[in-house]
């Protein structure tokens, strides 16, 4: 879900609407880590942490799909070898 959010973030750059139930009224958000912060200074400090950098690096790769899982389990597309000519 976070990976899908990153793809949508490129299209959508609108600020979040204020939400009193979230820290910082929902204005200071890290999309990669899916976390809210109380103010911009705390969020900016978070961007410098090792935990955030690891998360960003992890999200650079596309997530595995069901096709990947099927191929790994041997249930994917069959490979019957080259087709022989029949006379």
PDB file with one MODEL, atoms N, CA, C and O in Angstrom:
MODEL        1
ATOM      1  N   UNK A   1       0.816  -1.188   0.000  1.00  0.00           N
ATOM      2  CA  UNK A   1       0.000   0.000   0.000  1.00  0.00           C
ATOM      3  C   UNK A   1       0.863   1.257   0.000  1.00  0.00           C
ATOM      4  O   UNK A   1       0.520   2.253  -0.636  1.00  0.00           O
ATOM      5  N   UNK A   2       1.973   1.206   0.707  1.00  0.00           N
ATOM      6  CA  UNK A   2       2.863   2.355   0.735  1.00  0.00           C
ATOM      7  C   UNK A   2       3.479   2.569  -0.638  1.00  0.00           C
ATOM      8  O   UNK A   2       3.641   3.708  -1.076  1.00  0.00           O
ATOM      9  N   UNK A   3       3.824   1.481  -1.321  1.00  0.00           N
ATOM     10  CA  UNK A   3       4.403   1.587  -2.666  1.00  0.00           C
ATOM     11  C   UNK A   3       3.412   2.255  -3.618  1.00  0.00           C
ATOM     12  O   UNK A   3       3.801   3.091  -4.434  1.00  0.00           O
ATOM     13  N   UNK A   4       2.129   1.889  -3.516  1.00  0.00           N
ATOM     14  CA  UNK A   4       1.114   2.530  -4.349  1.00  0.00           C
ATOM     15  C   UNK A   4       0.979   4.009  -4.012  1.00  0.00           C
ATOM     16  O   UNK A   4       0.773   4.841  -4.896  1.00  0.00           O
ATOM     17  N   UNK A   5       1.096   4.330  -2.727  1.00  0.00           N
ATOM     18  CA  UNK A   5       1.036   5.727  -2.310  1.00  0.00           C
ATOM     19  C   UNK A   5       2.180   6.543  -2.869  1.00  0.00           C
ATOM     20  O   UNK A   5       2.002   7.713  -3.207  1.00  0.00           O
ATOM     21  N   UNK A   6       3.357   5.938  -2.970  1.00  0.00           N
ATOM     22  CA  UNK A   6       4.505   6.645  -3.552  1.00  0.00           C
ATOM     23  C   UNK A   6       4.270   6.943  -5.017  1.00  0.00           C
ATOM     24  O   UNK A   6       4.640   8.013  -5.499  1.00  0.00           O
ATOM     25  N   UNK A   7       3.659   6.010  -5.734  1.00  0.00           N
ATOM     26  CA  UNK A   7       3.380   6.240  -7.149  1.00  0.00           C
ATOM     27  C   UNK A   7       2.339   7.343  -7.327  1.00  0.00           C
ATOM     28  O   UNK A   7       2.430   8.133  -8.267  1.00  0.00           O
ATOM     29  N   UNK A   8       1.361   7.404  -6.442  1.00  0.00           N
ATOM     30  CA  UNK A   8       0.339   8.447  -6.518  1.00  0.00           C
ATOM     31  C   UNK A   8       0.879   9.788  -6.051  1.00  0.00           C
ATOM     32  O   UNK A   8       0.368  10.831  -6.459  1.00  0.00           O
ATOM     33  N   UNK A   9       1.908   9.781  -5.197  1.00  0.00           N
ATOM     34  CA  UNK A   9       2.451  11.029  -4.667  1.00  0.00           C
ATOM     35  C   UNK A   9       3.063  11.880  -5.764  1.00  0.00           C
ATOM     36  O   UNK A   9       3.077  13.106  -5.654  1.00  0.00           O
ATOM     37  N   UNK A  10       3.563  11.262  -6.809  1.00  0.00           N
ATOM     38  CA  UNK A  10       4.122  12.026  -7.917  1.00  0.00           C
ATOM     39  C   UNK A  10       3.044  12.855  -8.609  1.00  0.00           C
ATOM     40  O   UNK A  10       3.305  13.965  -9.071  1.00  0.00           O
ATOM     41  N   UNK A  11       1.844  12.311  -8.675  1.00  0.00           N
ATOM     42  CA  UNK A  11       0.742  13.005  -9.331  1.00  0.00           C
ATOM     43  C   UNK A  11       0.104  14.037  -8.406  1.00  0.00           C
ATOM     44  O   UNK A  11      -0.321  15.099  -8.860  1.00  0.00           O
ATOM     45  N   UNK A  12       0.036  13.729  -7.114  1.00  0.00           N
ATOM     46  CA  UNK A  12      -0.708  14.536  -6.169  1.00  0.00           C
ATOM     47  C   UNK A  12       0.262  15.205  -5.187  1.00  0.00           C
ATOM     48  O   UNK A  12       0.939  14.520  -4.420  1.00  0.00           O
ATOM     49  N   UNK A  13       0.328  16.532  -5.209  1.00  0.00           N
ATOM     50  CA  UNK A  13       1.206  17.252  -4.299  1.00  0.00           C
ATOM     51  C   UNK A  13       0.421  18.221  -3.424  1.00  0.00           C
ATOM     52  O   UNK A  13       0.995  19.189  -2.925  1.00  0.00           O
ATOM     53  N   UNK A  14      -0.864  17.990  -3.224  1.00  0.00           N
ATOM     54  CA  UNK A  14      -1.701  18.855  -2.409  1.00  0.00           C
ATOM     55  C   UNK A  14      -1.374  18.644  -0.930  1.00  0.00           C
ATOM     56  O   UNK A  14      -1.028  17.534  -0.526  1.00  0.00           O
ATOM     57  N   UNK A  15      -1.481  19.700  -0.121  1.00  0.00           N
ATOM     58  CA  UNK A  15      -1.288  19.506   1.323  1.00  0.00           C
ATOM     59  C   UNK A  15      -2.465  18.719   1.910  1.00  0.00           C
ATOM     60  O   UNK A  15      -3.574  18.735   1.377  1.00  0.00           O
ATOM     61  N   UNK A  16      -2.193  18.038   3.011  1.00  0.00           N
ATOM     62  CA  UNK A  16      -3.234  17.244   3.650  1.00  0.00           C
ATOM     63  C   UNK A  16      -4.223  18.153   4.375  1.00  0.00           C
ATOM     64  O   UNK A  16      -3.825  19.200   4.886  1.00  0.00           O
ATOM     65  N   UNK A  17      -5.493  17.781   4.430  1.00  0.00           N
ATOM     66  CA  UNK A  17      -6.450  18.579   5.204  1.00  0.00           C
ATOM     67  C   UNK A  17      -6.171  18.392   6.700  1.00  0.00           C
ATOM     68  O   UNK A  17      -5.760  17.307   7.111  1.00  0.00           O
ATOM     69  N   UNK A  18      -6.386  19.432   7.525  1.00  0.00           N
ATOM     70  CA  UNK A  18      -6.134  19.304   8.965  1.00  0.00           C
ATOM     71  C   UNK A  18      -7.005  18.223   9.596  1.00  0.00           C
ATOM     72  O   UNK A  18      -8.199  18.129   9.312  1.00  0.00           O
ATOM     73  N   UNK A  19      -6.399  17.414  10.449  1.00  0.00           N
ATOM     74  CA  UNK A  19      -7.107  16.345  11.152  1.00  0.00           C
ATOM     75  C   UNK A  19      -6.676  16.381  12.613  1.00  0.00           C
ATOM     76  O   UNK A  19      -5.509  16.135  12.918  1.00  0.00           O
ATOM     77  N   UNK A  20      -7.597  16.681  13.515  1.00  0.00           N
ATOM     78  CA  UNK A  20      -7.272  16.850  14.929  1.00  0.00           C
ATOM     79  C   UNK A  20      -6.888  15.547  15.613  1.00  0.00           C
ATOM     80  O   UNK A  20      -6.306  15.581  16.697  1.00  0.00           O
ATOM     81  N   UNK A  21      -7.189  14.420  15.027  1.00  0.00           N
ATOM     82  CA  UNK A  21      -6.872  13.130  15.641  1.00  0.00           C
ATOM     83  C   UNK A  21      -5.423  12.705  15.401  1.00  0.00           C
ATOM     84  O   UNK A  21      -4.937  11.784  16.058  1.00  0.00           O
ATOM     85  N   UNK A  22      -4.740  13.348  14.486  1.00  0.00           N
ATOM     86  CA  UNK A  22      -3.364  12.973  14.143  1.00  0.00           C
ATOM     87  C   UNK A  22      -2.369  13.948  14.764  1.00  0.00           C
ATOM     88  O   UNK A  22      -2.702  15.111  14.992  1.00  0.00           O
ATOM     89  N   UNK A  23      -1.140  13.480  15.042  1.00  0.00           N
ATOM     90  CA  UNK A  23      -0.113  14.393  15.558  1.00  0.00           C
ATOM     91  C   UNK A  23       0.166  15.518  14.569  1.00  0.00           C
ATOM     92  O   UNK A  23       0.240  15.289  13.362  1.00  0.00           O
ATOM     93  N   UNK A  24       0.320  16.731  15.086  1.00  0.00           N
ATOM     94  CA  UNK A  24       0.603  17.878  14.221  1.00  0.00           C
ATOM     95  C   UNK A  24      -0.532  18.194  13.280  1.00  0.00           C
ATOM     96  O   UNK A  24      -0.321  18.791  12.225  1.00  0.00           O
ATOM     97  N   UNK A  25      -1.727  17.802  13.650  1.00  0.00           N
ATOM     98  CA  UNK A  25      -2.936  17.992  12.834  1.00  0.00           C
ATOM     99  C   UNK A  25      -2.800  17.368  11.454  1.00  0.00           C
ATOM    100  O   UNK A  25      -3.471  17.790  10.512  1.00  0.00           O
ATOM    101  N   UNK A  26      -1.931  16.361  11.327  1.00  0.00           N
ATOM    102  CA  UNK A  26      -1.799  15.625  10.076  1.00  0.00           C
ATOM    103  C   UNK A  26      -1.040  16.358   8.997  1.00  0.00           C
ATOM    104  O   UNK A  26      -1.092  15.958   7.834  1.00  0.00           O
ATOM    105  N   UNK A  27      -0.326  17.437   9.348  1.00  0.00           N
ATOM    106  CA  UNK A  27       0.359  18.245   8.341  1.00  0.00           C
ATOM    107  C   UNK A  27       1.787  17.790   8.079  1.00  0.00           C
ATOM    108  O   UNK A  27       2.336  18.077   7.015  1.00  0.00           O
ATOM    109  N   UNK A  28       2.399  17.088   9.023  1.00  0.00           N
ATOM    110  CA  UNK A  28       3.803  16.705   8.904  1.00  0.00           C
ATOM    111  C   UNK A  28       3.882  15.191   8.781  1.00  0.00           C
ATOM    112  O   UNK A  28       3.882  14.477   9.784  1.00  0.00           O
ATOM    113  N   UNK A  29       3.949  14.706   7.547  1.00  0.00           N
ATOM    114  CA  UNK A  29       3.805  13.289   7.244  1.00  0.00           C
ATOM    115  C   UNK A  29       5.017  12.792   6.466  1.00  0.00           C
ATOM    116  O   UNK A  29       5.515  13.479   5.574  1.00  0.00           O
ATOM    117  N   UNK A  30       5.488  11.593   6.808  1.00  0.00           N
ATOM    118  CA  UNK A  30       6.543  10.937   6.038  1.00  0.00           C
ATOM    119  C   UNK A  30       5.876   9.838   5.221  1.00  0.00           C
ATOM    120  O   UNK A  30       5.403   8.847   5.778  1.00  0.00           O
ATOM    121  N   UNK A  31       5.838  10.006   3.942  1.00  0.00           N
ATOM    122  CA  UNK A  31       5.159   9.069   3.062  1.00  0.00           C
ATOM    123  C   UNK A  31       5.866   7.723   3.019  1.00  0.00           C
ATOM    124  O   UNK A  31       5.209   6.685   2.937  1.00  0.00           O
ATOM    125  N   UNK A  32       7.186   7.723   3.072  1.00  0.00           N
ATOM    126  CA  UNK A  32       7.942   6.482   2.991  1.00  0.00           C
ATOM    127  C   UNK A  32       7.712   5.601   4.216  1.00  0.00           C
ATOM    128  O   UNK A  32       7.568   4.385   4.091  1.00  0.00           O
ATOM    129  N   UNK A  33       7.678   6.212   5.394  1.00  0.00           N
ATOM    130  CA  UNK A  33       7.541   5.452   6.642  1.00  0.00           C
ATOM    131  C   UNK A  33       6.100   5.380   7.123  1.00  0.00           C
ATOM    132  O   UNK A  33       5.797   4.644   8.062  1.00  0.00           O
ATOM    133  N   UNK A  34       5.211   6.132   6.494  1.00  0.00           N
ATOM    134  CA  UNK A  34       3.800   6.165   6.859  1.00  0.00           C
ATOM    135  C   UNK A  34       3.634   6.612   8.312  1.00  0.00           C
ATOM    136  O   UNK A  34       2.948   5.959   9.098  1.00  0.00           O
ATOM    137  N   UNK A  35       4.279   7.745   8.660  1.00  0.00           N
ATOM    138  CA  UNK A  35       4.237   8.274  10.017  1.00  0.00           C
ATOM    139  C   UNK A  35       3.910   9.763   9.992  1.00  0.00           C
ATOM    140  O   UNK A  35       4.267  10.482   9.059  1.00  0.00           O
ATOM    141  N   UNK A  36       3.219  10.205  11.048  1.00  0.00           N
ATOM    142  CA  UNK A  36       2.922  11.619  11.246  1.00  0.00           C
ATOM    143  C   UNK A  36       3.798  12.157  12.364  1.00  0.00           C
ATOM    144  O   UNK A  36       4.154  11.420  13.284  1.00  0.00           O
ATOM    145  N   UNK A  37       4.151  13.448  12.291  1.00  0.00           N
ATOM    146  CA  UNK A  37       5.010  14.077  13.286  1.00  0.00           C
ATOM    147  C   UNK A  37       4.364  15.349  13.804  1.00  0.00           C
ATOM    148  O   UNK A  37       3.488  15.919  13.154  1.00  0.00           O
ATOM    149  N   UNK A  38       4.803  15.799  14.994  1.00  0.00           N
ATOM    150  CA  UNK A  38       4.213  16.967  15.637  1.00  0.00           C
ATOM    151  C   UNK A  38       4.565  18.272  14.948  1.00  0.00           C
ATOM    152  O   UNK A  38       3.739  19.184  14.897  1.00  0.00           O
ATOM    153  N   UNK A  39       5.777  18.378  14.415  1.00  0.00           N
ATOM    154  CA  UNK A  39       6.162  19.615  13.741  1.00  0.00           C
ATOM    155  C   UNK A  39       7.191  19.313  12.660  1.00  0.00           C
ATOM    156  O   UNK A  39       7.664  18.184  12.528  1.00  0.00           O
ATOM    157  N   UNK A  40       7.523  20.327  11.903  1.00  0.00           N
ATOM    158  CA  UNK A  40       8.429  20.149  10.761  1.00  0.00           C
ATOM    159  C   UNK A  40       9.845  19.812  11.210  1.00  0.00           C
ATOM    160  O   UNK A  40      10.547  19.073  10.520  1.00  0.00           O
ATOM    161  N   UNK A  41      10.279  20.341  12.355  1.00  0.00           N
ATOM    162  CA  UNK A  41      11.642  20.075  12.823  1.00  0.00           C
ATOM    163  C   UNK A  41      11.828  18.600  13.156  1.00  0.00           C
ATOM    164  O   UNK A  41      12.863  18.019  12.831  1.00  0.00           O
ATOM    165  N   UNK A  42      10.845  17.992  13.797  1.00  0.00           N
ATOM    166  CA  UNK A  42      10.923  16.567  14.143  1.00  0.00           C
ATOM    167  C   UNK A  42      10.895  15.725  12.870  1.00  0.00           C
ATOM    168  O   UNK A  42      11.618  14.736  12.753  1.00  0.00           O
ATOM    169  N   UNK A  43      10.056  16.124  11.921  1.00  0.00           N
ATOM    170  CA  UNK A  43       9.992  15.395  10.657  1.00  0.00           C
ATOM    171  C   UNK A  43      11.318  15.494   9.895  1.00  0.00           C
ATOM    172  O   UNK A  43      11.793  14.505   9.336  1.00  0.00           O
ATOM    173  N   UNK A  44      11.904  16.677   9.876  1.00  0.00           N
ATOM    174  CA  UNK A  44      13.177  16.850   9.181  1.00  0.00           C
ATOM    175  C   UNK A  44      14.291  16.057   9.858  1.00  0.00           C
ATOM    176  O   UNK A  44      15.168  15.523   9.178  1.00  0.00           O
ATOM    177  N   UNK A  45      14.268  15.972  11.194  1.00  0.00           N
ATOM    178  CA  UNK A  45      15.236  15.123  11.901  1.00  0.00           C
ATOM    179  C   UNK A  45      15.024  13.660  11.550  1.00  0.00           C
ATOM    180  O   UNK A  45      15.986  12.901  11.430  1.00  0.00           O
ATOM    181  N   UNK A  46      13.779  13.264  11.387  1.00  0.00           N
ATOM    182  CA  UNK A  46      13.461  11.881  11.017  1.00  0.00           C
ATOM    183  C   UNK A  46      14.038  11.541   9.641  1.00  0.00           C
ATOM    184  O   UNK A  46      14.505  10.425   9.416  1.00  0.00           O
ATOM    185  N   UNK A  47      14.001  12.513   8.723  1.00  0.00           N
ATOM    186  CA  UNK A  47      14.527  12.272   7.376  1.00  0.00           C
ATOM    187  C   UNK A  47      16.012  11.934   7.391  1.00  0.00           C
ATOM    188  O   UNK A  47      16.506  11.316   6.448  1.00  0.00           O
ATOM    189  N   UNK A  48      16.732  12.321   8.433  1.00  0.00           N
ATOM    190  CA  UNK A  48      18.169  12.079   8.531  1.00  0.00           C
ATOM    191  C   UNK A  48      18.504  10.757   9.218  1.00  0.00           C
ATOM    192  O   UNK A  48      19.674  10.380   9.271  1.00  0.00           O
ATOM    193  N   UNK A  49      17.516  10.049   9.741  1.00  0.00           N
ATOM    194  CA  UNK A  49      17.789   8.835  10.504  1.00  0.00           C
ATOM    195  C   UNK A  49      18.074   7.647   9.593  1.00  0.00           C
ATOM    196  O   UNK A  49      17.693   7.619   8.423  1.00  0.00           O
ATOM    197  N   UNK A  50      18.754   6.676  10.176  1.00  0.00           N
ATOM    198  CA  UNK A  50      19.098   5.455   9.458  1.00  0.00           C
ATOM    199  C   UNK A  50      17.831   4.662   9.117  1.00  0.00           C
ATOM    200  O   UNK A  50      17.737   4.054   8.050  1.00  0.00           O
ATOM    201  N   UNK A  51      16.871   4.675  10.025  1.00  0.00           N
ATOM    202  CA  UNK A  51      15.624   3.941   9.804  1.00  0.00           C
ATOM    203  C   UNK A  51      14.894   4.454   8.556  1.00  0.00           C
ATOM    204  O   UNK A  51      14.396   3.661   7.757  1.00  0.00           O
ATOM    205  N   UNK A  52      14.833   5.772   8.394  1.00  0.00           N
ATOM    206  CA  UNK A  52      14.160   6.355   7.231  1.00  0.00           C
ATOM    207  C   UNK A  52      14.927   6.035   5.948  1.00  0.00           C
ATOM    208  O   UNK A  52      14.326   5.692   4.930  1.00  0.00           O
ATOM    209  N   UNK A  53      16.239   6.146   5.999  1.00  0.00           N
ATOM    210  CA  UNK A  53      17.044   5.870   4.796  1.00  0.00           C
ATOM    211  C   UNK A  53      16.893   4.422   4.345  1.00  0.00           C
ATOM    212  O   UNK A  53      16.802   4.141   3.150  1.00  0.00           O
ATOM    213  N   UNK A  54      16.866   3.493   5.327  1.00  0.00           N
ATOM    214  CA  UNK A  54      16.669   2.079   4.966  1.00  0.00           C
ATOM    215  C   UNK A  54      15.310   1.875   4.304  1.00  0.00           C
ATOM    216  O   UNK A  54      15.189   1.126   3.335  1.00  0.00           O
ATOM    217  N   UNK A  55      14.301   2.539   4.830  1.00  0.00           N
ATOM    218  CA  UNK A  55      12.949   2.402   4.287  1.00  0.00           C
ATOM    219  C   UNK A  55      12.873   2.943   2.854  1.00  0.00           C
ATOM    220  O   UNK A  55      12.235   2.338   1.992  1.00  0.00           O
ATOM    221  N   UNK A  56      13.512   4.063   2.609  1.00  0.00           N
ATOM    222  CA  UNK A  56      13.518   4.646   1.263  1.00  0.00           C
ATOM    223  C   UNK A  56      14.225   3.704   0.293  1.00  0.00           C
ATOM    224  O   UNK A  56      13.755   3.491  -0.824  1.00  0.00           O
ATOM    225  N   UNK A  57      15.356   3.142   0.722  1.00  0.00           N
ATOM    226  CA  UNK A  57      16.102   2.213  -0.123  1.00  0.00           C
ATOM    227  C   UNK A  57      15.279   0.964  -0.418  1.00  0.00           C
ATOM    228  O   UNK A  57      15.303   0.450  -1.537  1.00  0.00           O
ATOM    229  N   UNK A  58      14.552   0.478   0.583  1.00  0.00           N
ATOM    230  CA  UNK A  58      13.713  -0.704   0.413  1.00  0.00           C
ATOM    231  C   UNK A  58      12.576  -0.444  -0.569  1.00  0.00           C
ATOM    232  O   UNK A  58      12.187  -1.331  -1.329  1.00  0.00           O
ATOM    233  N   UNK A  59      12.046   0.775  -0.548  1.00  0.00           N
ATOM    234  CA  UNK A  59      10.909   1.097  -1.411  1.00  0.00           C
ATOM    235  C   UNK A  59      11.313   1.429  -2.847  1.00  0.00           C
ATOM    236  O   UNK A  59      10.449   1.594  -3.708  1.00  0.00           O
ATOM    237  N   UNK A  60      12.600   1.526  -3.109  1.00  0.00           N
ATOM    238  CA  UNK A  60      13.044   1.775  -4.487  1.00  0.00           C
ATOM    239  C   UNK A  60      12.744   0.586  -5.389  1.00  0.00           C
ATOM    240  O   UNK A  60      12.508   0.754  -6.586  1.00  0.00           O
ATOM    241  N   UNK A  61      12.752  -0.616  -4.816  1.00  0.00           N
ATOM    242  CA  UNK A  61      12.442  -1.816  -5.590  1.00  0.00           C
ATOM    243  C   UNK A  61      10.933  -1.999  -5.681  1.00  0.00           C
ATOM    244  O   UNK A  61      10.204  -1.639  -4.757  1.00  0.00           O
ATOM    245  N   UNK A  62      10.468  -2.554  -6.786  1.00  0.00           N
ATOM    246  CA  UNK A  62       9.051  -2.865  -6.922  1.00  0.00           C
ATOM    247  C   UNK A  62       8.730  -4.085  -6.060  1.00  0.00           C
ATOM    248  O   UNK A  62       9.544  -5.004  -5.971  1.00  0.00           O
ATOM    249  N   UNK A  63       7.557  -4.107  -5.425  1.00  0.00           N
ATOM    250  CA  UNK A  63       7.210  -5.254  -4.590  1.00  0.00           C
ATOM    251  C   UNK A  63       6.974  -6.508  -5.440  1.00  0.00           C
ATOM    252  O   UNK A  63       6.707  -6.426  -6.639  1.00  0.00           O
ATOM    253  N   UNK A  64       7.080  -7.654  -4.792  1.00  0.00           N
ATOM    254  CA  UNK A  64       6.849  -8.915  -5.499  1.00  0.00           C
ATOM    255  C   UNK A  64       5.385  -9.035  -5.888  1.00  0.00           C
ATOM    256  O   UNK A  64       4.508  -8.521  -5.194  1.00  0.00           O
ATOM    257  N   UNK A  65       5.125  -9.709  -6.989  1.00  0.00           N
ATOM    258  CA  UNK A  65       3.765  -9.893  -7.470  1.00  0.00           C
ATOM    259  C   UNK A  65       3.376 -11.355  -7.313  1.00  0.00           C
ATOM    260  O   UNK A  65       4.199 -12.188  -6.935  1.00  0.00           O
ATOM    261  N   UNK A  66       2.126 -11.657  -7.603  1.00  0.00           N
ATOM    262  CA  UNK A  66       1.656 -13.035  -7.527  1.00  0.00           C
ATOM    263  C   UNK A  66       2.349 -13.888  -8.584  1.00  0.00           C
ATOM    264  O   UNK A  66       2.605 -15.068  -8.345  1.00  0.00           O
ATOM    265  N   UNK A  67       2.655 -13.323  -9.737  1.00  0.00           N
ATOM    266  CA  UNK A  67       3.373 -14.052 -10.782  1.00  0.00           C
ATOM    267  C   UNK A  67       4.759 -14.471 -10.288  1.00  0.00           C
ATOM    268  O   UNK A  67       5.198 -15.591 -10.548  1.00  0.00           O
ATOM    269  N   UNK A  68       5.446 -13.577  -9.579  1.00  0.00           N
ATOM    270  CA  UNK A  68       6.749 -13.923  -9.008  1.00  0.00           C
ATOM    271  C   UNK A  68       6.627 -15.107  -8.055  1.00  0.00           C
ATOM    272  O   UNK A  68       7.448 -16.024  -8.085  1.00  0.00           O
ATOM    273  N   UNK A  69       5.606 -15.083  -7.214  1.00  0.00           N
ATOM    274  CA  UNK A  69       5.404 -16.162  -6.251  1.00  0.00           C
ATOM    275  C   UNK A  69       5.095 -17.483  -6.960  1.00  0.00           C
ATOM    276  O   UNK A  69       5.600 -18.533  -6.564  1.00  0.00           O
ATOM    277  N   UNK A  70       4.274 -17.432  -7.997  1.00  0.00           N
ATOM    278  CA  UNK A  70       3.943 -18.652  -8.741  1.00  0.00           C
ATOM    279  C   UNK A  70       5.177 -19.235  -9.432  1.00  0.00           C
ATOM    280  O   UNK A  70       5.380 -20.449  -9.427  1.00  0.00           O
ATOM    281  N   UNK A  71       5.991 -18.375 -10.021  1.00  0.00           N
ATOM    282  CA  UNK A  71       7.196 -18.849 -10.694  1.00  0.00           C
ATOM    283  C   UNK A  71       8.179 -19.463  -9.701  1.00  0.00           C
ATOM    284  O   UNK A  71       8.827 -20.462 -10.011  1.00  0.00           O
ATOM    285  N   UNK A  72       8.293 -18.881  -8.523  1.00  0.00           N
ATOM    286  CA  UNK A  72       9.205 -19.409  -7.512  1.00  0.00           C
ATOM    287  C   UNK A  72       8.729 -20.755  -6.985  1.00  0.00           C
ATOM    288  O   UNK A  72       9.543 -21.592  -6.594  1.00  0.00           O
ATOM    289  N   UNK A  73       7.425 -20.968  -6.971  1.00  0.00           N
ATOM    290  CA  UNK A  73       6.864 -22.230  -6.477  1.00  0.00           C
ATOM    291  C   UNK A  73       6.800 -23.293  -7.567  1.00  0.00           C
ATOM    292  O   UNK A  73       6.404 -24.427  -7.299  1.00  0.00           O
ATOM    293  N   UNK A  74       7.182 -22.943  -8.789  1.00  0.00           N
ATOM    294  CA  UNK A  74       7.152 -23.910  -9.885  1.00  0.00           C
ATOM    295  C   UNK A  74       5.784 -24.057 -10.507  1.00  0.00           C
ATOM    296  O   UNK A  74       5.525 -25.030 -11.215  1.00  0.00           O
ATOM    297  N   UNK A  75       4.901 -23.104 -10.253  1.00  0.00           N
ATOM    298  CA  UNK A  75       3.544 -23.188 -10.797  1.00  0.00           C
ATOM    299  C   UNK A  75       3.336 -22.193 -11.939  1.00  0.00           C
ATOM    300  O   UNK A  75       2.201 -21.941 -12.343  1.00  0.00           O
ATOM    301  N   UNK A  76       4.406 -21.639 -12.451  1.00  0.00           N
ATOM    302  CA  UNK A  76       4.287 -20.618 -13.487  1.00  0.00           C
ATOM    303  C   UNK A  76       4.134 -21.210 -14.861  1.00  0.00           C
ATOM    304  O   UNK A  76       3.639 -22.323 -15.034  1.00  0.00           O
ATOM    305  N   UNK A  77       4.560 -20.461 -15.809  1.00  0.00           N
ATOM    306  CA  UNK A  77       4.448 -20.857 -17.202  1.00  0.00           C
ATOM    307  C   UNK A  77       5.325 -22.081 -17.466  1.00  0.00           C
ATOM    308  O   UNK A  77       6.509 -22.072 -17.129  1.00  0.00           O
ATOM    309  N   UNK A  78       4.766 -23.125 -18.060  1.00  0.00           N
ATOM    310  CA  UNK A  78       5.561 -24.331 -18.292  1.00  0.00           C
ATOM    311  C   UNK A  78       6.574 -24.126 -19.409  1.00  0.00           C
ATOM    312  O   UNK A  78       6.334 -23.385 -20.362  1.00  0.00           O
ATOM    313  N   UNK A  79       7.701 -24.794 -19.270  1.00  0.00           N
ATOM    314  CA  UNK A  79       8.730 -24.754 -20.297  1.00  0.00           C
ATOM    315  C   UNK A  79       8.895 -26.192 -20.797  1.00  0.00           C
ATOM    316  O   UNK A  79       9.547 -27.013 -20.152  1.00  0.00           O
ATOM    317  N   UNK A  80       8.306 -26.476 -21.931  1.00  0.00           N
ATOM    318  CA  UNK A  80       8.330 -27.832 -22.469  1.00  0.00           C
ATOM    319  C   UNK A  80       9.474 -28.043 -23.446  1.00  0.00           C
ATOM    320  O   UNK A  80       9.514 -29.066 -24.130  1.00  0.00           O
ATOM    321  N   UNK A  81      10.382 -27.122 -23.525  1.00  0.00           N
ATOM    322  CA  UNK A  81      11.497 -27.266 -24.440  1.00  0.00           C
ATOM    323  C   UNK A  81      11.146 -26.770 -25.829  1.00  0.00           C
ATOM    324  O   UNK A  81      10.039 -26.283 -26.057  1.00  0.00           O
ATOM    325  N   UNK A  82      12.088 -26.892 -26.762  1.00  0.00           N
ATOM    326  CA  UNK A  82      11.816 -26.416 -28.118  1.00  0.00           C
ATOM    327  C   UNK A  82      10.806 -27.321 -28.834  1.00  0.00           C
ATOM    328  O   UNK A  82      10.755 -28.532 -28.618  1.00  0.00           O
ATOM    329  N   UNK A  83      10.029 -26.697 -29.673  1.00  0.00           N
ATOM    330  CA  UNK A  83       9.048 -27.478 -30.432  1.00  0.00           C
ATOM    331  C   UNK A  83       9.743 -28.241 -31.532  1.00  0.00           C
ATOM    332  O   UNK A  83      10.573 -27.692 -32.256  1.00  0.00           O
ATOM    333  N   UNK A  84       9.405 -29.495 -31.653  1.00  0.00           N
ATOM    334  CA  UNK A  84       9.978 -30.348 -32.677  1.00  0.00           C
ATOM    335  C   UNK A  84       9.098 -30.337 -33.896  1.00  0.00           C
ATOM    336  O   UNK A  84       7.878 -30.214 -33.784  1.00  0.00           O
ATOM    337  N   UNK A  85       9.685 -30.460 -35.032  1.00  0.00           N
ATOM    338  CA  UNK A  85       8.898 -30.489 -36.255  1.00  0.00           C
ATOM    339  C   UNK A  85       8.307 -31.898 -36.408  1.00  0.00           C
ATOM    340  O   UNK A  85       9.009 -32.898 -36.259  1.00  0.00           O
ATOM    341  N   UNK A  86       7.047 -31.952 -36.697  1.00  0.00           N
ATOM    342  CA  UNK A  86       6.419 -33.266 -36.923  1.00  0.00           C
ATOM    343  C   UNK A  86       6.091 -33.412 -38.387  1.00  0.00           C
ATOM    344  O   UNK A  86       5.690 -32.456 -39.052  1.00  0.00           O
ATOM    345  N   UNK A  87       6.269 -34.635 -38.884  1.00  0.00           N
ATOM    346  CA  UNK A  87       6.025 -34.895 -40.305  1.00  0.00           C
ATOM    347  C   UNK A  87       4.740 -35.583 -40.505  1.00  0.00           C
ATOM    348  O   UNK A  87       4.370 -35.882 -41.641  1.00  0.00           O
TER     349      UNK A  87
ENDMDL
END
